[in-house]
Amino acid sequence: MGRYIIKLSDKRKNFYLEWSTIIDAPTTYGMSLEEFKEYYKEQYGNEGMQELPTRLERVERTGCSGHDATLDDLLSCNRAGNKEGRISKKEIIKRYCLERSVK
């Protein structure tokens, strides 16, 4: 399964999430960077942590850890809404970061 790290921001905070290119939606709720690092270590272990700094550098540059994708690329074809519908970036932040609920 293809998974990217993405960064979403609202006026108050930055959120880090894992995004699936299979379902075209987040597979985690939004977390602070520190929370995300803890999650990532738990999921991928010490070996995964070796690649994390490079992935996060890409996230800070483009909003997405993919080599050939940007945050806008991913969000333009998301299926994160009800019945796999496309929703706006603002709605993704609301559902997956602020409310932390999938409807």
Secondary structure, 3 states (H helix, E strand, C coil): CCEEEEEEECCCCEEEEEEECCCCEECCCCECHHHHHHHHHHHHHHHHHHHHHHHHHHHHHHCECCCCCCHHHHHHCCCCCHHHCCCCHHHHHHHHHHCCCCC
